[in-house]
Amino acid sequence: VRAVRSLTVRPHLPEALAGLDPLAANLRWTWHRPTRQVFAAIDPLVWDRCGSDPRVLLATVGAERLDALATDDAYLTRLADAVADLEAYLSAPPTLPVDGTVAYFSPEFGISEVVPQYSGGLGVLAGDHLKAASDLGVPLVGIGLFYRHGYFRQSLSLDGWQQERFPNLDPYAMSMTLCEGIRVEVDLNGDHLVAQVWRTDVGRSRLYLLDADVDENPDHLRLVTDRLYGGDVEHRLRQEILLGVGGIRALEALGIDATVFHTNEGHAGFLGLERIRRLMANQHLSFAEAYEASRAGCVFTTHTPVPAGIDRFPRELMERYFARWMGEVGLDAEGLMALGHRPDEDPTAPFNMAVMGMRLAARRNGVAALHGVVSRDMFADLWPGVPLEEVPVGSVTNGVHGRTWVSREIDAVVSEVVGADWESCPPERWVALDERCDPAIAGARRAGKERLVARTREHLRTSGLSRGLSASELAWCDHVLDADVLTIGFARRFATYKRAALLLSQPHRLRHLLLSADRPVQFVFAGKAHPADDAGKELIRQVVTFSHDPQLRTRFVFLDDYDMSISRTMLQGVDVWLNTPLRPHEACGTSGMKAAMNGAPNCSILDGWWDECFTPEVGWAISSAESVADEARRNEVEANSLFELLEQQIVPLYYDDPAGWMAGVRACMAQLTPQISAHRMVRDYVEQLYRPAAADGIRLLADDVVRGRELAAWVGRVRDGWHQVHVDELEMDEGMGELGSARRVGTRVQLGSLSPDDVTVEAVFGHLGQSGEIEEAQTVALVADGEPDGDGHRRFVGEIPLTVAGRQGITARVVPHHELVAQPLDLGLVAWAG
Ligand SMILES: *Cc1c(COP(=O)(O)O)cnc(C)c1O
């Protein structure tokens, strides 16, 4: 019989145990071990069996056990301590305040496997961001969507083909509270959609998720929030309008006065269009004024260097869904499309959400240093005339939330040696982790590895049974993995650029490693492919097929239904974390960071975070053959490098030099943790992006947006007059200079209708390269010297310091200058000498 309606019945807690309710309601338990122990103590077996979910535990455990605990004084004391600890945590003074509130928009949030509202790295990063912001007391709320079916649950057919299931999720069972009386309405091409809002507390951070599955909506609108990354392009557009436009309306309905709007990847970018519309309607601004006032408070983070990873919407859809918006803001279809197009792009080309994100935010960043370089290149044409290294897209390297990802045993060692604040303490403190700690670290790592072995056996048996295999056919599962054997992990989305099957390209070498009598290696794989990605599923099939070989299956395994829980078990249990992306397609990658924090060195292509954090003490770099154009040949070269590292370095070090191995484990934890902690990441966001964005946004909007109007007028004037600006002469004595001295330079500059106050005239200088390019350019501002001559030219003069020996090149340029513009090159206006 199929149910037509359903409800969740909350268990009745004895009065004395009332404290369990707030502990379960706040997702801080997902990373706070003492709280988890309070739950585990209720019934350790049930706690394990229900996947460590307090809600399920309390609903399952039964009144008898709860009544017994209600009179257990020792337990009641622990409970009271945990409740007091949560209260103290929630009310602690913030260590990183920002003016107002940061609204962090993301299409997915990975807080915990028991709140399955994520697909992979982007969501897990958002979850870690919320948690670290909570720890540091950054005033931040998350805005997202509640997907009735989440992403999907993965299983495998007998021949290794990915199967997808979409279970119904119950928000009440996920510690979510309905925001009573809050209704958000958006127009979807004439359809009027109403959404309700769920709230989840993640420590001090609040997460609000919009949900279209409400009675007021007709069926086709209720399905707008059915699945994460499901459906066709129009479905995606509808979801993104609800996220961006609806998200802004939800903030207003909830009374949250956000000053910073952070877009975690392009999907939420429509928030900028909604802010512009509102500012125009409420403050009577022109489009140009609202555009400047809105973007000052916006931060856009791009997450992919793969063009296919960026949302693009056909013009026809954009015109339909934004017809009303265009009317309200007075833009025509050309004007709308231009926001999502590169300069000179074909006006019929699809609307690019990353391009719009770049335009509608005054501050932009990639997620690792290398990704910053790649992003500057990828979006350089939005700032024509600006040198590549000055394209105004910065980078903040991602981080991971330590207490979410590090095993309890490693946490205990590190907390004792480095301090309880190891997630945010200064790097110097990690010197305390020296060779005297090796036995403790080795013991902690062994515990994680034994858990991985046990869980892998159980997992393989359970999924084999569910595929219809019999217990006797699965007897081999009892012999899978061995805690004494070198164990290598690989878990990620099966996107083709991640090249999960690189190892399989040389099966004879792989077999040799797996089957070595005295120094064997074992591999654990996991990961999902997007339901529409048949190439990704084919990679899974290859890995799974290999893992079915009776000779190899105890040493080479694939765990289906990858999620945060499997991820933790793997990262905490493997000896080496493997990553084989096609450089530079991995923007950052975070699973390797989680492994490193647990003392598992990475063996990876120098891509993403590994490119900036790798040193020979902390792991291995697979050489990347980017210069090889032929892809098959390139894969072969890189696979050779991977096998050589395994055969000649990793295996011998592990088996022949345990002390050397432990030195690497220690270095990996001590050197890397301070760099890859989400606490460091959130601090960088606050200092480099949130605080300046809040300050600029507040300044521009204050007093009826007087400064915003002023800035827009100035931008308009400078744009209009810029074609008249040029540098006509650059004078400098080209005779030999003395190191340490300075050389005078002078320029003759035409400013047309602009005044010297509107611009900065700069000398640009540095080492002169072979092709006449200035390398590692520096700038000095030149100052106006005297009045303009008859035809309006002015002289600007200054001195350049001669600080390095060798051939120096010099040029001059004019860039706009205004105190309300943080990055002058952001206007994309530069006039160069010559
Ligand atoms: C960390 C994590 C990811 C991201 O891993 P990458 O290294 O960025 O591929 C994806 N899924 C889960 C479940 C994770 O825990």
Ligand as a Chemical Component Dictionary entry (heavy atoms), coordinates in Angstrom:
data_LIG
# 
_chem_comp.id                   LIG 
_chem_comp.type                 NON-POLYMER 
_chem_comp.pdbx_formal_charge   0 
_chem_comp.three_letter_code    LIG 
# 
loop_
_chem_comp_atom.comp_id 
_chem_comp_atom.atom_id 
_chem_comp_atom.alt_atom_id 
_chem_comp_atom.type_symbol 
_chem_comp_atom.charge 
_chem_comp_atom.model_Cartn_x 
_chem_comp_atom.model_Cartn_y 
_chem_comp_atom.model_Cartn_z 
_chem_comp_atom.pdbx_ordinal 
LIG C1 C1 C 0 36.033 15.912 0.235  1  
LIG C2 C2 C 0 34.945 15.292 -0.517 2  
LIG C3 C3 C 0 34.803 15.553 -1.888 3  
LIG C4 C4 C 0 35.757 16.434 -2.654 4  
LIG O1 O1 O 0 36.888 15.733 -3.021 5  
LIG P1 P1 P 0 37.869 16.214 -4.195 6  
LIG O2 O2 O 0 39.215 15.902 -3.740 7  
LIG O3 O3 O 0 37.675 17.691 -4.333 8  
LIG O4 O4 O 0 37.481 15.471 -5.402 9  
LIG C5 C5 C 0 33.755 14.932 -2.561 10 
LIG N1 N1 N 0 32.905 14.121 -1.919 11 
LIG C6 C6 C 0 33.019 13.838 -0.615 12 
LIG C7 C7 C 0 32.027 12.927 0.030  13 
LIG C8 C8 C 0 34.038 14.421 0.132  14 
LIG O5 O5 O 0 34.141 14.159 1.433  15 
# 
loop_
_chem_comp_bond.comp_id 
_chem_comp_bond.atom_id_1 
_chem_comp_bond.atom_id_2 
_chem_comp_bond.value_order 
_chem_comp_bond.pdbx_ordinal 
LIG C1 C2 SING 1  
LIG C2 C3 SING 2  
LIG C2 C8 DOUB 3  
LIG C3 C4 SING 4  
LIG C3 C5 DOUB 5  
LIG C4 O1 SING 6  
LIG O1 P1 SING 7  
LIG P1 O2 DOUB 8  
LIG P1 O3 SING 9  
LIG P1 O4 SING 10 
LIG C5 N1 SING 11 
LIG N1 C6 DOUB 12 
LIG C6 C7 SING 13 
LIG C6 C8 SING 14 
LIG C8 O5 SING 15 
# 
